[in-house]
Amino acid sequence: MPDCYFCCTELRWSSDFAFDDCGIEGDGIVATFSCPECGATAEFTSKITDEDEDVNKYTDDETVD
């Protein structure tokens, strides 16, 4: 987990949202975190690419060539 920028305490995960839930175009995830020490909040974004979708379509039992 990331640390708080202000007090260096480990952030706690709060929730994940799809880009469209946050008014962001494209496909991706917005992860929200909060600091239990000072109350700061942080959001991290990650775009989903075509390469990510190719990897995610396989199950644990399948391999990617």
Secondary structure per residue as TSV (DSSP state, phi and psi in degrees):
chain	resnum	aa	ss	phi	psi
A	1	M	-	360.0	149.1
A	2	P	-	-73.9	160.3
A	3	D	B	-100.2	153.6
A	4	C	-	-64.2	134.5
A	5	Y	T	-64.9	-32.5
A	6	F	T	-87.6	-39.0
A	7	C	T	-127.7	1.3
A	8	C	-	66.6	15.2
A	9	T	-	-80.1	146.2
A	10	E	B	-64.9	129.1
A	11	L	-	-73.6	153.1
A	12	R	E	-105.8	135.2
A	13	W	E	-67.0	137.2
A	14	S	E	-106.9	-56.2
A	15	S	E	-169.0	169.0
A	16	D	E	-121.1	145.6
A	17	F	E	-134.1	150.9
A	18	A	E	-75.0	152.0
A	19	F	G	-50.6	-46.7
A	20	D	G	-64.2	-26.1
A	21	D	G	-66.0	-24.6
A	22	C	G	-105.4	6.8
A	23	G	T	75.7	22.9
A	24	I	-	-102.9	133.7
A	25	E	S	-74.2	150.7
A	26	G	S	94.6	-173.6
A	27	D	S	-106.7	135.1
A	28	G	E	174.1	-178.1
A	29	I	E	-124.1	139.2
A	30	V	E	-112.3	116.1
A	31	A	E	-102.1	133.2
A	32	T	E	-112.1	141.4
A	33	F	E	-133.3	155.7
A	34	S	E	-136.6	154.9
A	35	C	-	-97.2	122.7
A	36	P	T	-72.3	-16.5
A	37	E	T	-87.4	-54.1
A	38	C	T	-111.0	-8.3
A	39	G	-	86.7	2.9
A	40	A	-	-64.2	154.2
A	41	T	E	-122.8	154.8
A	42	A	E	-143.5	146.7
A	43	E	E	-123.6	136.6
A	44	F	E	-122.6	139.3
A	45	T	E	-117.2	149.3
A	46	S	E	-143.9	119.8
A	47	K	E	-76.2	145.4
A	48	I	-	-95.9	122.5
A	49	T	-	-102.2	169.7
A	50	D	H	-58.8	-36.9
A	51	E	H	-64.0	-40.3
A	52	D	H	-61.5	-42.1
A	53	E	H	-66.0	-36.6
A	54	D	H	-63.4	-41.7
A	55	V	H	-70.5	-40.4
A	56	N	H	-73.1	-13.3
A	57	K	T	-79.4	-9.0
A	58	Y	S	-93.9	148.4
A	59	T	-	-90.7	174.6
A	60	D	T	-61.6	-27.0
A	61	D	T	-83.1	-12.9
A	62	E	-	-100.0	156.5
A	63	T	-	-117.1	154.6
A	64	V	-	-100.4	126.9
A	65	D	-	-80.5	360.0
